[in-house]
């Protein structure tokens, strides 16, 4: 509402909500962990991105605490921290590998959240991890490996194009025009869109 109305009460309330989440140390990985974590993470992170870039009322210490919470107990591109367990670890550690056994909403929502987190945290490796997965590429050198996807074969194929473009557009909240304006993904994510 802040972005639509300009009423700072909405921005302040959003910050209050973000600050309340900042003490989180665990996202329950049971059931479908990447889906569960992704459903919350993308909404929180995309809203936080709006506030971070359009409102100056979020105290820098509180903003940093929120950023730290997203990757608790700490970010790494080389290995999972030893302290990550079924009862310790937040959003990044529940979604960083997606859910390669379940393409569609259960996998895509995790990667959407990771893509958003990469932008919000200004973390190019995290962003590219999600983008490379979406485009069927292997992990980036210097980043932890993952099952390449989203096609079951892990390769770029006609079936992959068919599957990915409608799902990605819908899951990203973006429109056809939004995706077409993103040069790296246009060719691969929407090859058949007019």
Protein Blocks (a to p, Z undefined) as FASTA:
>chain_A
ZZmnopaklmmmmmmmmmmmmmpcbdcfehjlklmmmmmmmmmmmmmmmmmmmcckbcfk
lmmmmmmmmmogbdcfkbccfklcfkbccfklmmmnopmklgcjklmmmmmmmmmmmmmn
opaklmmmmmmmmnopacdehiacddddfbfnlpacfklmmmmmmmmmmmnopafklmmm
mmklmmmmmmmbZZ
